[in-house]
C-alpha cells in the first residue's frame, strides 16, 4: 500500500490517469488504467468520477496491484470505494 499527497495528476485520453504522490520527500508515480479495472458502463462512470474528484493536495492511499514495477516505472493503482481519499490544502 502506498499513500501520499497528490502533487500532480495528468489524464491521457479517457482511460488513463497518471498520479504523482509525494510522502516524506519521496515521489512515486501511479497509473490508473480503466482497461485494467474493466470497461463496463459502471466502471467507466466510477473512473470519470475519480478523475473529477481528484485535486492537487489531496491525500490518497492506494494498494499496489503489481510488485514487478522497476524503480523508475509507474506503479499501477486501482481507484476503489474502499480507498481513503482526504482533502488537503495544496502547498
C-alpha positions as CSV (number, residue, x, y, z in Angstrom):
1,X,0.0,0.0,0.0
2,X,1.2,3.5,-0.8
3,X,-0.1,6.8,0.5
4,X,0.8,10.4,0.0
5,X,-0.2,13.8,-1.1
6,X,-1.2,14.3,-4.7
7,X,1.5,16.6,-6.2
8,X,0.1,16.5,-9.7
9,X,-2.1,14.3,-12.0
10,X,-2.5,14.1,-15.7
11,X,-5.0,12.4,-17.9
12,X,-4.1,10.7,-21.1
13,X,-7.4,10.3,-23.0
14,X,-10.4,9.0,-21.2
15,X,-8.8,5.8,-19.9
16,X,-5.5,6.7,-18.2
17,X,-4.7,8.9,-15.3
18,X,-1.1,9.4,-14.0
19,X,-0.9,10.5,-10.4
20,X,2.3,11.8,-8.7
21,X,2.3,11.2,-5.0
22,X,4.8,12.7,-2.5
23,X,5.4,11.5,1.0
24,X,8.4,12.2,3.3
25,X,10.2,13.8,0.4
26,X,9.8,10.7,-1.8
27,X,7.9,10.8,-5.1
28,X,6.1,8.0,-6.8
29,X,4.1,8.0,-10.0
30,X,0.9,5.9,-10.1
31,X,-1.0,4.8,-13.2
32,X,-4.8,4.3,-13.1
33,X,-5.9,2.4,-16.2
34,X,-9.6,1.9,-17.0
35,X,-8.8,-1.1,-19.1
36,X,-7.3,-2.9,-16.1
37,X,-10.3,-2.4,-13.9
38,X,-13.0,-3.1,-16.5
39,X,-14.7,-1.1,-19.2
40,X,-18.3,-1.6,-18.2
41,X,-20.5,1.5,-18.0
42,X,-20.4,1.3,-14.2
43,X,-16.6,1.2,-14.1
44,X,-16.3,4.0,-16.7
45,X,-18.6,6.1,-14.6
46,X,-16.7,5.5,-11.4
47,X,-13.4,6.2,-13.2
48,X,-14.7,9.5,-14.5
49,X,-15.9,10.4,-11.0
50,X,-12.4,9.6,-9.7
51,X,-10.9,11.9,-12.3
52,X,-13.3,14.7,-11.4
53,X,-12.9,14.5,-7.6
54,X,-9.1,14.2,-7.6
55,X,-7.3,17.5,-6.8
56,X,-3.7,18.6,-6.1
57,X,-3.0,18.4,-2.4
58,X,-5.4,15.5,-1.7
59,X,-4.2,12.6,0.4
60,X,-4.5,9.3,-1.5
61,X,-4.0,5.9,0.0
62,X,-4.0,3.0,-2.6
63,X,-3.0,-0.6,-3.0
64,X,-0.3,-1.6,-5.4
65,X,-1.5,-4.2,-7.9
66,X,1.9,-5.3,-9.1
67,X,5.2,-5.8,-7.4
68,X,7.1,-6.2,-10.6
69,X,7.5,-2.5,-11.3
70,X,11.0,-1.2,-11.8
71,X,12.3,1.5,-9.5
72,X,11.7,4.1,-12.2
73,X,8.4,2.7,-13.6
74,X,4.9,3.8,-12.9
75,X,3.0,1.8,-10.3
76,X,-0.4,0.6,-11.3
77,X,-3.0,1.6,-8.9
78,X,-6.8,1.0,-8.9
79,X,-9.3,3.5,-7.6
80,X,-12.0,2.0,-5.5
81,X,-14.6,3.0,-3.0
82,X,-12.6,1.4,-0.2
83,X,-9.6,3.7,-0.8
84,X,-9.5,6.6,1.6
85,X,-9.0,10.0,-0.1
86,X,-8.6,13.0,2.1
87,X,-8.9,16.6,1.0
88,X,-5.8,18.6,1.9
89,X,-4.6,22.1,1.2
90,X,-2.3,22.4,-1.8
91,X,1.0,24.0,-0.9
